[in-house]
Amino acid sequence: MVNKILFWSGFGLAVRFWQLGIEMRPFFQRENWLIYPIYGGLGASFGYWLQGVDDRQMRYLGDARQRLIEKRKRRAEREGQNLGSDFQKHQAGAHASVEERGAAA
């Protein structure tokens, strides 16, 4: 988490330096010293927000994966022994059928 915040804080400072470079103004002036922490803080807050988005997405994907695994497990228990022939069980695809067996032979 800290690495994203530090990266985006540095990115905010880099944006300020880039802005001053485009304007061809000096990077460090006595009257503009306060703007650098503001740009760094804005970048850090964006990094903190982005880390929260990443955490929520990973939690959602983990929950969806668990639901899918449970659903597949329930389906396998429900179907019981109806899993197909030995040839179909060892096919590379998930949906091996009789037509595929005839075409492969």
C-alpha positions in Angstrom: 0.0 0.0 0.0 2.8 2.4 0.9 4.5 1.8 -2.4 1.5 3.0 -4.4 1.1 6.1 -2.2 4.8 7.0 -2.6 4.7 6.4 -6.3 1.7 8.6 -6.9 3.1 11.3 -4.5 6.3 11.3 -6.6 4.1 11.4 -9.7 2.3 14.5 -8.4 5.6 16.2 -7.8 6.8 15.2 -11.3 3.7 16.7 -12.8 4.5 20.0 -11.0 8.1 20.0 -12.4 6.7 19.1 -15.8 4.3 22.0 -15.6 7.0 24.5 -14.6 9.3 23.1 -17.4 6.6 23.7 -20.0 6.2 27.2 -18.7 10.0 27.6 -18.6 9.8 28.9 -15.0 12.4 28.2 -12.3 11.6 25.0 -10.3 12.3 26.5 -6.9 11.1 30.0 -6.0 10.7 31.3 -2.5 7.1 32.4 -3.0 6.0 29.1 -4.5 7.4 26.6 -1.9 3.9 25.6 -0.7 2.7 24.2 -4.0 5.0 21.2 -3.9 3.5 19.6 -0.8 0.0 20.3 -2.3 0.9 18.4 -5.5 2.6 15.6 -3.5 -0.5 15.4 -1.2 -2.8 15.2 -4.2 -0.8 12.5 -5.7 -0.7 10.6 -2.4 -4.4 10.9 -1.9 -5.0 9.5 -5.5 -2.6 6.6 -4.7 -4.5 5.9 -1.4 -7.9 5.9 -3.3 -6.4 3.7 -6.0 -5.2 1.2 -3.4 -8.7 1.1 -2.0 -10.2 0.4 -5.4 -7.6 -2.4 -5.9 -8.5 -4.0 -2.6 -12.2 -3.9 -3.3 -11.8 -5.4 -6.7 -9.6 -8.2 -5.4 -12.1 -9.0 -2.6 -14.9 -9.1 -5.2 -12.9 -11.3 -7.5 -12.1 -13.6 -4.6 -15.7 -13.9 -3.6 -16.8 -14.5 -7.1 -14.2 -17.2 -7.5 -15.3 -18.9 -4.3 -19.0 -18.8 -5.4 -18.0 -20.4 -8.7 -16.0 -23.1 -7.0 -18.9 -23.9 -4.7 -21.3 -23.9 -7.6 -19.1 -26.4 -9.6 -18.7 -28.6 -6.5 -22.5 -28.7 -6.0 -23.0 -29.5 -9.7 -20.5 -32.3 -9.5 -22.2 -33.8 -6.4 -25.6 -33.4 -8.1 -24.6 -35.1 -11.3 -22.9 -37.9 -9.4 -21.6 -40.7 -11.6 -22.7 -39.0 -14.9 -19.3 -37.6 -15.7 -18.9 -39.1 -19.2 -16.7 -41.8 -20.6 -13.0 -42.3 -19.7 -12.0 -40.7 -23.0 -14.2 -37.6 -22.3 -12.8 -37.2 -18.8 -9.3 -36.9 -20.2 -10.1 -34.5 -23.0 -8.3 -31.1 -23.0 -11.6 -29.2 -23.3 -14.3 -28.8 -20.7 -17.1 -29.9 -23.0 -15.9 -33.1 -24.7 -18.6 -34.9 -26.6 -19.3 -38.0 -28.5 -18.7 -36.2 -31.8 -15.3 -35.1 -30.7 -14.4 -38.6 -29.8 -15.4 -39.8 -33.3 -13.5 -37.0 -35.0 -10.4 -37.6 -33.0 -10.3 -41.4 -33.8 
